[in-house]
Amino acid sequence: MSVKIRNARPSDKGPLLDFIKDVWGGHDYIPGVWDEWLADASAEMSVIEVDGRQVGMNRMRSLPDGSGWLEGVRIHPDYRRRGLASMLGVHSIKAGVGNGVDVYRLATYNRNKPARRQISKMGFREIARADFYEPEPGARFREQKGVWRAEKRELPEILGMVNGSKEYKVGAGVYWDVSAAVRLASNVLATLIEDGSVFRSDGAVAVTRIGSQAGELWNQICFLTGKPDATARLVKHLLGRKQEVKIDWTVAYLPRGSPLAGTLKGIGMKKTQSLVLFEGRAKDLLGKGKR
């Protein structure tokens, strides 16, 4: 078996999407992002060939906290269980190390047991789980009084609220943005405040962003913490305020183990799916790959 990993090319689209289109019952997002990913010079999309045939792909990009995010790994059904996904991962990590990246993360759905096993074998360790909460059918939200957009001068207070929160501790200290997990370091939080993504009520704080994937726009509550009543008011406001764009999907991410799960359910939201977050350092991941 001759194996080759290289950068993706426009000519790879047909052979790869021919099998990817059937993943997840035909609901895979890769066909909708392929062209965008291929054109993104800031990330690396790789293709793996076996005996000259394109049978898999993945992508690695840098996150605002300086970590590397691995995503979009797909292997042809006829070529699974041969270690190809791990080969792609190691290739991407080596490329990231060349650019000074030391920490790598990735996530998979909690029901995807084969992917979780493969990720663990690579040397990644599970560090958190995040649940998706969506509005119940018929749920209605309105803007609330006593909610404001955070200002730069509030950074020390917000940082204290975030770092001392249960959500920060059980959620590995990250916020989620289009299913990618970014560390809420001081400089990252400062940038989020500057671009208007942090909101507060008296006793609660949230990071919220409009994200996009495969042509869909997501209204996201990326991180949430605070007292239950204040949190409920904050979420109602963020989901009830008018948006300048048409929103296709609304989601609030909440780390498994957060006491706010009952708060979200109490205002008309339901848990719909869960992600498992993994993390590893380059020296451990590459060392694991050599054994």
C-alpha atoms as a printed R data frame, in Angstrom:
    type eleno elety resid chain resno       x      y      z
1   ATOM     1    CA   MET     A     1   0.000  0.000  0.000
2   ATOM     2    CA   SER     A     2   1.524  3.278 -1.153
3   ATOM     3    CA   VAL     A     3   0.399  6.253  0.972
4   ATOM     4    CA   LYS     A     4   0.948  9.921  0.171
5   ATOM     5    CA   ILE     A     5  -0.259 13.060  2.003
6   ATOM     6    CA   ARG     A     6  -0.239 16.410  0.211
7   ATOM     7    CA   ASN     A     7  -2.034 19.750  0.065
8   ATOM     8    CA   ALA     A     8  -5.565 19.663 -1.327
9   ATOM     9    CA   ARG     A     9  -6.156 20.691 -4.945
10  ATOM    10    CA   PRO     A    10  -9.280 21.787 -6.849
11  ATOM    11    CA   SER     A    11  -9.201 18.448 -8.700
12  ATOM    12    CA   ASP     A    12  -9.705 16.574 -5.400
13  ATOM    13    CA   LYS     A    13 -13.219 17.907 -4.938
14  ATOM    14    CA   GLY     A    14 -15.014 15.378 -7.147
15  ATOM    15    CA   PRO     A    15 -13.320 12.188 -5.908
16  ATOM    16    CA   LEU     A    16 -13.623 13.162 -2.241
17  ATOM    17    CA   LEU     A    17 -17.151 14.541 -2.269
18  ATOM    18    CA   ASP     A    18 -18.267 11.439 -4.130
19  ATOM    19    CA   PHE     A    19 -18.148  9.531 -0.829
20  ATOM    20    CA   ILE     A    20 -18.347 12.449  1.635
21  ATOM    21    CA   LYS     A    21 -21.786 13.402  0.311
22  ATOM    22    CA   ASP     A    22 -23.199 10.241  1.913
23  ATOM    23    CA   VAL     A    23 -21.715 10.864  5.386
24  ATOM    24    CA   TRP     A    24 -24.250 11.548  8.174
25  ATOM    25    CA   GLY     A    25 -27.087 10.485  5.924
26  ATOM    26    CA   GLY     A    26 -26.241 13.112  3.327
27  ATOM    27    CA   HIS     A    27 -26.032 15.981  5.843
28  ATOM    28    CA   ASP     A    28 -22.259 16.391  6.011
29  ATOM    29    CA   TYR     A    29 -21.137 20.036  5.999
30  ATOM    30    CA   ILE     A    30 -17.931 19.437  3.986
31  ATOM    31    CA   PRO     A    31 -19.580 19.877  0.539
32  ATOM    32    CA   GLY     A    32 -20.793 23.302  1.677
33  ATOM    33    CA   VAL     A    33 -17.378 24.497  2.890
34  ATOM    34    CA   TRP     A    34 -15.014 22.816  0.427
35  ATOM    35    CA   ASP     A    35 -14.479 25.819 -1.852
36  ATOM    36    CA   GLU     A    36 -14.092 28.210  1.097
37  ATOM    37    CA   TRP     A    37 -11.599 25.928  2.822
38  ATOM    38    CA   LEU     A    38  -9.569 25.371 -0.327
39  ATOM    39    CA   ALA     A    39  -9.265 29.135 -0.849
40  ATOM    40    CA   ASP     A    40  -8.236 29.818  2.761
41  ATOM    41    CA   ALA     A    41  -4.475 30.358  2.689
42  ATOM    42    CA   SER     A    42  -4.354 30.771  6.488
43  ATOM    43    CA   ALA     A    43  -5.257 27.099  7.053
44  ATOM    44    CA   GLU     A    44  -3.965 23.818  5.688
45  ATOM    45    CA   MET     A    45  -6.262 21.287  4.035
46  ATOM    46    CA   SER     A    46  -4.620 17.952  3.304
47  ATOM    47    CA   VAL     A    47  -5.533 14.959  1.149
48  ATOM    48    CA   ILE     A    48  -4.320 11.406  1.635
49  ATOM    49    CA   GLU     A    49  -3.836  9.107 -1.345
50  ATOM    50    CA   VAL     A    50  -3.561  5.322 -1.307
51  ATOM    51    CA   ASP     A    51  -2.045  3.834 -4.464
52  ATOM    52    CA   GLY     A    52  -2.814  7.114 -6.235
53  ATOM    53    CA   ARG     A    53  -6.480  7.294 -5.180
54  ATOM    54    CA   GLN     A    54  -7.802 10.192 -3.073
55  ATOM    55    CA   VAL     A    55  -9.359  8.474 -0.049
56  ATOM    56    CA   GLY     A    56  -9.340 11.042  2.756
57  ATOM    57    CA   MET     A    57  -8.848 14.605  3.923
58  ATOM    58    CA   ASN     A    58  -8.549 16.870  6.944
59  ATOM    59    CA   ARG     A    59  -7.898 20.506  7.844
60  ATOM    60    CA   MET     A    60  -5.845 22.357 10.449
61  ATOM    61    CA   ARG     A    61  -6.220 26.039 11.306
62  ATOM    62    CA   SER     A    62  -4.893 28.386 13.957
63  ATOM    63    CA   LEU     A    63  -7.266 29.723 16.621
64  ATOM    64    CA   PRO     A    64  -7.115 33.160 18.311
65  ATOM    65    CA   ASP     A    65  -5.417 31.628 21.371
66  ATOM    66    CA   GLY     A    66  -2.509 30.347 19.244
67  ATOM    67    CA   SER     A    67  -3.577 26.696 19.330
68  ATOM    68    CA   GLY     A    68  -4.123 24.451 16.325
69  ATOM    69    CA   TRP     A    69  -7.627 23.180 15.548
70  ATOM    70    CA   LEU     A    70  -8.009 19.882 13.652
71  ATOM    71    CA   GLU     A    71 -11.258 19.326 11.787
72  ATOM    72    CA   GLY     A    72 -12.966 17.853  8.759
73  ATOM    73    CA   VAL     A    73 -11.241 14.461  8.806
74  ATOM    74    CA   ARG     A    74 -12.961 12.099  6.398
75  ATOM    75    CA   ILE     A    75 -11.817  8.660  5.243
76  ATOM    76    CA   HIS     A    76 -13.413  6.567  2.482
77  ATOM    77    CA   PRO     A    77 -15.398  3.665  4.012
78  ATOM    78    CA   ASP     A    78 -13.313  1.108  2.094
79  ATOM    79    CA   TYR     A    79 -10.082  2.447  3.640
80  ATOM    80    CA   ARG     A    80 -10.991  2.849  7.292
81  ATOM    81    CA   ARG     A    81  -9.210  1.076 10.174
82  ATOM    82    CA   ARG     A    82  -5.866  1.391  8.408
83  ATOM    83    CA   GLY     A    83  -4.553  4.308 10.472
84  ATOM    84    CA   LEU     A    84  -5.062  6.871  7.710
85  ATOM    85    CA   ALA     A    85  -6.911  9.360  9.916
86  ATOM    86    CA   SER     A    86  -4.031  9.288 12.405
87  ATOM    87    CA   MET     A    87  -1.524  9.763  9.579
88  ATOM    88    CA   LEU     A    88  -3.393 12.873  8.473
89  ATOM    89    CA   GLY     A    89  -3.458 14.180 12.037
90  ATOM    90    CA   VAL     A    90   0.273 13.660 12.563
91  ATOM    91    CA   HIS     A    91   0.994 15.336  9.223
92  ATOM    92    CA   SER     A    92  -1.030 18.401 10.231
93  ATOM    93    CA   ILE     A    93   0.562 18.571 13.687
94  ATOM    94    CA   LYS     A    94   4.055 18.462 12.185
95  ATOM    95    CA   ALA     A    95   3.092 21.301  9.850
96  ATOM    96    CA   GLY     A    96   1.757 23.292 12.803
97  ATOM    97    CA   VAL     A    97   4.923 22.703 14.830
98  ATOM    98    CA   GLY     A    98   6.862 24.223 11.951
99  ATOM    99    CA   ASN     A    99   4.812 27.372 12.479
100 ATOM   100    CA   GLY     A   100   5.332 27.395 16.242
101 ATOM   101    CA   VAL     A   101   2.047 25.768 17.320
102 ATOM   102    CA   ASP     A   102   2.359 23.613 20.444
103 ATOM   103    CA   VAL     A   103  -1.215 22.881 21.629
104 ATOM   104    CA   TYR     A   104  -3.778 21.116 19.443
105 ATOM   105    CA   ARG     A   105  -7.487 20.505 19.948
106 ATOM   106    CA   LEU     A   106 -10.307 18.780 18.146
107 ATOM   107    CA   ALA     A   107 -13.844 17.685 18.915
108 ATOM   108    CA   THR     A   108 -16.219 14.943 17.889
109 ATOM   109    CA   TYR     A   109 -19.811 14.109 18.682
110 ATOM   110    CA   ASN     A   110 -20.175 12.040 21.822
111 ATOM   111    CA   ARG     A   111 -21.966  9.244 19.928
112 ATOM   112    CA   ASN     A   112 -19.084  8.824 17.478
113 ATOM   113    CA   LYS     A   113 -17.267  6.094 19.431
114 ATOM   114    CA   PRO     A   114 -14.914  5.028 16.588
115 ATOM   115    CA   ALA     A   115 -13.659  8.617 16.236
116 ATOM   116    CA   ARG     A   116 -13.188  8.948 19.989
117 ATOM   117    CA   ARG     A   117 -11.122  5.753 20.088
118 ATOM   118    CA   GLN     A   118  -8.973  6.872 17.177
119 ATOM   119    CA   ILE     A   119  -8.382 10.308 18.715
120 ATOM   120    CA   SER     A   120  -7.400  8.761 22.052
121 ATOM   121    CA   LYS     A   121  -4.964  6.382 20.341
122 ATOM   122    CA   MET     A   122  -3.226  9.395 18.820
123 ATOM   123    CA   GLY     A   123  -2.452 10.629 22.323
124 ATOM   124    CA   PHE     A   124  -5.153 13.255 22.736
125 ATOM   125    CA   ARG     A   125  -6.925 13.371 26.101
126 ATOM   126    CA   GLU     A   126 -10.522 14.317 26.708
127 ATOM   127    CA   ILE     A   127 -10.706 17.609 28.604
128 ATOM   128    CA   ALA     A   128 -14.396 18.575 28.490
129 ATOM   129    CA   ARG     A   129 -17.815 17.962 26.990
130 ATOM   130    CA   ALA     A   130 -20.144 20.632 25.673
131 ATOM   131    CA   ASP     A   131 -23.888 20.364 25.225
132 ATOM   132    CA   PHE     A   132 -25.831 22.249 22.552
133 ATOM   133    CA   TYR     A   133 -29.022 23.960 23.698
134 ATOM   134    CA   GLU     A   134 -31.580 25.164 21.165
135 ATOM   135    CA   PRO     A   135 -34.923 26.958 21.650
136 ATOM   136    CA   GLU     A   136 -37.912 24.671 22.062
137 ATOM   137    CA   PRO     A   137 -40.471 24.896 19.235
138 ATOM   138    CA   GLY     A   138 -42.648 27.901 19.945
139 ATOM   139    CA   ALA     A   139 -40.233 29.469 22.458
140 ATOM   140    CA   ARG     A   140 -40.207 33.256 22.316
141 ATOM   141    CA   PHE     A   141 -37.609 35.652 23.721
142 ATOM   142    CA   ARG     A   142 -37.575 39.423 24.149
143 ATOM   143    CA   GLU     A   143 -34.963 42.057 24.870
144 ATOM   144    CA   GLN     A   144 -34.493 42.637 28.599
145 ATOM   145    CA   LYS     A   145 -33.664 45.646 30.731
146 ATOM   146    CA   GLY     A   146 -30.430 45.649 32.660
147 ATOM   147    CA   VAL     A   147 -28.311 44.063 29.915
148 ATOM   148    CA   TRP     A   148 -25.380 45.884 28.358
149 ATOM   149    CA   ARG     A   149 -22.477 45.359 26.011
150 ATOM   150    CA   ALA     A   150 -19.240 45.089 27.983
151 ATOM   151    CA   GLU     A   151 -16.579 47.778 27.739
152 ATOM   152    CA   LYS     A   152 -12.809 47.503 27.834
153 ATOM   153    CA   ARG     A   153 -12.581 48.986 31.349
154 ATOM   154    CA   GLU     A   154 -14.616 46.037 32.643
155 ATOM   155    CA   LEU     A   155 -12.019 43.462 31.587
156 ATOM   156    CA   PRO     A   156 -10.527 42.805 35.067
157 ATOM   157    CA   GLU     A   157 -13.971 42.247 36.599
158 ATOM   158    CA   ILE     A   158 -15.136 40.045 33.728
159 ATOM   159    CA   LEU     A   159 -11.920 38.061 33.794
160 ATOM   160    CA   GLY     A   160 -12.470 37.381 37.485
161 ATOM   161    CA   MET     A   161 -16.058 36.268 36.881
162 ATOM   162    CA   VAL     A   162 -15.031 33.982 34.038
163 ATOM   163    CA   ASN     A   163 -11.942 32.412 35.626
164 ATOM   164    CA   GLY     A   164 -13.722 31.787 38.910
165 ATOM   165    CA   SER     A   165 -16.791 30.209 37.342
166 ATOM   166    CA   LYS     A   166 -17.916 26.605 37.383
167 ATOM   167    CA   GLU     A   167 -18.380 26.781 33.601
168 ATOM   168    CA   TYR     A   168 -14.739 27.777 33.107
169 ATOM   169    CA   LYS     A   169 -13.516 24.907 35.281
170 ATOM   170    CA   VAL     A   170 -15.671 22.088 33.904
171 ATOM   171    CA   GLY     A   171 -15.470 23.458 30.355
172 ATOM   172    CA   ALA     A   172 -11.655 23.524 30.142
173 ATOM   173    CA   GLY     A   173 -11.663 27.325 30.026
174 ATOM   174    CA   VAL     A   174 -12.875 27.643 26.424
175 ATOM   175    CA   TYR     A   175 -15.575 29.381 24.450
176 ATOM   176    CA   TRP     A   176 -17.084 27.691 21.403
177 ATOM   177    CA   ASP     A   177 -17.362 29.268 17.957
178 ATOM   178    CA   VAL     A   178 -18.823 27.162 15.125
179 ATOM   179    CA   SER     A   179 -17.888 24.022 17.074
180 ATOM   180    CA   ALA     A   180 -14.256 25.098 17.620
181 ATOM   181    CA   ALA     A   181 -12.969 25.627 21.163
182 ATOM   182    CA   VAL     A   182 -10.802 28.670 21.999
183 ATOM   183    CA   ARG     A   183  -9.123 29.319 25.364
184 ATOM   184    CA   LEU     A   184 -10.531 32.349 27.165
185 ATOM   185    CA   ALA     A   185  -7.126 33.818 27.909
186 ATOM   186    CA   SER     A   186  -6.921 37.449 29.008
187 ATOM   187    CA   ASN     A   187  -5.834 38.725 25.575
188 ATOM   188    CA   VAL     A   188  -8.556 36.686 23.837
189 ATOM   189    CA   LEU     A   189 -11.234 38.026 26.180
190 ATOM   190    CA   ALA     A   190  -9.956 41.564 25.636
191 ATOM   191    CA   THR     A   191 -10.329 41.151 21.879
192 ATOM   192    CA   LEU     A   192 -13.843 39.757 22.295
193 ATOM   193    CA   ILE     A   193 -14.809 42.801 24.356
194 ATOM   194    CA   GLU     A   194 -13.301 45.156 21.790
195 ATOM   195    CA   ASP     A   195 -15.271 43.617 18.920
196 ATOM   196    CA   GLY     A   196 -18.539 43.794 20.896
197 ATOM   197    CA   SER     A   197 -18.970 40.060 21.532
198 ATOM   198    CA   VAL     A   198 -19.263 40.201 25.353
199 ATOM   199    CA   PHE     A   199 -22.529 41.084 27.128
200 ATOM   200    CA   ARG     A   200 -23.377 41.448 30.793
201 ATOM   201    CA   SER     A   201 -26.271 41.649 33.161
202 ATOM   202    CA   ASP     A   202 -25.890 42.290 36.882
203 ATOM   203    CA   GLY     A   203 -24.387 38.942 37.929
204 ATOM   204    CA   ALA     A   204 -23.847 37.221 34.562
205 ATOM   205    CA   VAL     A   205 -21.594 37.398 31.510
206 ATOM   206    CA   ALA     A   206 -21.830 35.872 28.023
207 ATOM   207    CA   VAL     A   207 -19.772 35.678 24.864
208 ATOM   208    CA   THR     A   208 -21.952 35.765 21.763
209 ATOM   209    CA   ARG     A   209 -21.012 35.647 18.091
210 ATOM   210    CA   ILE     A   210 -22.586 35.231 14.673
211 ATOM   211    CA   GLY     A   211 -20.843 32.316 13.004
212 ATOM   212    CA   SER     A   212 -21.188 30.741  9.601
213 ATOM   213    CA   GLN     A   213 -20.813 27.285  8.137
214 ATOM   214    CA   ALA     A   214 -21.776 25.959  4.716
215 ATOM   215    CA   GLY     A   215 -23.749 29.105  3.961
216 ATOM   216    CA   GLU     A   216 -25.734 29.053  7.217
217 ATOM   217    CA   LEU     A   217 -25.533 31.796  9.848
218 ATOM   218    CA   TRP     A   218 -25.459 30.745 13.499
219 ATOM   219    CA   ASN     A   219 -26.546 32.930 16.413
220 ATOM   220    CA   GLN     A   220 -24.290 31.532 19.134
221 ATOM   221    CA   ILE     A   221 -23.981 31.985 22.864
222 ATOM   222    CA   CYS     A   222 -20.405 30.781 23.006
223 ATOM   223    CA   PHE     A   223 -19.777 31.016 26.762
224 ATOM   224    CA   LEU     A   224 -22.166 31.683 29.616
225 ATOM   225    CA   THR     A   225 -21.805 32.026 33.372
226 ATOM   226    CA   GLY     A   226 -23.446 33.769 36.300
227 ATOM   227    CA   LYS     A   227 -26.281 33.652 38.794
228 ATOM   228    CA   PRO     A   228 -29.340 31.755 37.495
229 ATOM   229    CA   ASP     A   229 -31.754 34.712 37.377
230 ATOM   230    CA   ALA     A   230 -29.173 37.030 35.833
231 ATOM   231    CA   THR     A   231 -28.168 34.357 33.334
232 ATOM   232    CA   ALA     A   232 -31.778 33.733 32.314
233 ATOM   233    CA   ARG     A   233 -32.280 37.450 31.706
234 ATOM   234    CA   LEU     A   234 -29.079 37.665 29.686
235 ATOM   235    CA   VAL     A   235 -29.961 34.690 27.465
236 ATOM   236    CA   LYS     A   236 -33.501 35.968 26.855
237 ATOM   237    CA   HIS     A   237 -32.047 39.302 25.758
238 ATOM   238    CA   LEU     A   238 -29.403 37.820 23.459
239 ATOM   239    CA   LEU     A   239 -31.881 35.503 21.758
240 ATOM   240    CA   GLY     A   240 -34.614 38.128 21.599
241 ATOM   241    CA   ARG     A   241 -32.704 41.076 20.163
242 ATOM   242    CA   LYS     A   242 -33.077 41.917 16.491
243 ATOM   243    CA   GLN     A   243 -30.348 40.723 14.136
244 ATOM   244    CA   GLU     A   244 -29.200 42.526 11.003
245 ATOM   245    CA   VAL     A   245 -28.904 39.224  9.141
246 ATOM   246    CA   LYS     A   246 -31.161 36.215  8.681
247 ATOM   247    CA   ILE     A   247 -30.275 33.572 11.264
248 ATOM   248    CA   ASP     A   248 -30.487 29.907 10.256
249 ATOM   249    CA   TRP     A   249 -29.640 28.308 13.604
250 ATOM   250    CA   THR     A   250 -29.580 29.399 17.240
251 ATOM   251    CA   VAL     A   251 -27.443 27.571 19.789
252 ATOM   252    CA   ALA     A   252 -26.083 28.039 23.306
253 ATOM   253    CA   TYR     A   253 -23.051 25.966 24.272
254 ATOM   254    CA   LEU     A   254 -22.897 24.829 27.895
255 ATOM   255    CA   PRO     A   255 -20.162 22.623 29.363
256 ATOM   256    CA   ARG     A   256 -21.266 19.320 30.839
257 ATOM   257    CA   GLY     A   257 -21.513 19.724 34.602
258 ATOM   258    CA   SER     A   258 -22.671 23.353 34.565
259 ATOM   259    CA   PRO     A   259 -25.420 24.160 37.083
260 ATOM   260    CA   LEU     A   260 -26.998 26.420 34.451
261 ATOM   261    CA   ALA     A   261 -28.492 23.502 32.512
262 ATOM   262    CA   GLY     A   262 -31.709 23.828 34.505
263 ATOM   263    CA   THR     A   263 -31.763 27.583 33.890
264 ATOM   264    CA   LEU     A   264 -31.692 27.131 30.125
265 ATOM   265    CA   LYS     A   265 -34.378 24.464 30.240
266 ATOM   266    CA   GLY     A   266 -36.487 26.736 32.430
267 ATOM   267    CA   ILE     A   267 -36.590 29.490 29.815
268 ATOM   268    CA   GLY     A   268 -37.537 27.193 26.932
269 ATOM   269    CA   MET     A   269 -34.323 25.625 25.638
270 ATOM   270    CA   LYS     A   270 -33.515 21.948 25.156
271 ATOM   271    CA   LYS     A   271 -30.311 19.934 24.838
272 ATOM   272    CA   THR     A   272 -29.975 18.530 21.322
273 ATOM   273    CA   GLN     A   273 -26.447 17.150 20.946
274 ATOM   274    CA   SER     A   274 -23.049 16.999 22.625
275 ATOM   275    CA   LEU     A   275 -19.400 17.390 21.665
276 ATOM   276    CA   VAL     A   276 -16.355 15.793 23.268
277 ATOM   277    CA   LEU     A   277 -13.311 18.096 23.376
278 ATOM   278    CA   PHE     A   278  -9.776 16.680 23.152
279 ATOM   279    CA   GLU     A   279  -6.427 18.388 23.618
280 ATOM   280    CA   GLY     A   280  -2.764 17.426 23.284
281 ATOM   281    CA   ARG     A   281   0.696 18.948 23.127
282 ATOM   282    CA   ALA     A   282   2.860 18.419 20.073
283 ATOM   283    CA   LYS     A   283   5.657 16.523 21.863
284 ATOM   284    CA   ASP     A   284   3.184 14.022 23.312
285 ATOM   285    CA   LEU     A   285   1.181 13.601 20.126
286 ATOM   286    CA   LEU     A   286   4.171 13.138 17.860
287 ATOM   287    CA   GLY     A   287   5.854 10.842 20.373
288 ATOM   288    CA   LYS     A   288   2.688  8.719 20.521
289 ATOM   289    CA   GLY     A   289   2.628  8.529 16.740
290 ATOM   290    CA   LYS     A   290   6.152  7.075 16.638
291 ATOM   291    CA   ARG     A   291   5.341  4.089 18.856
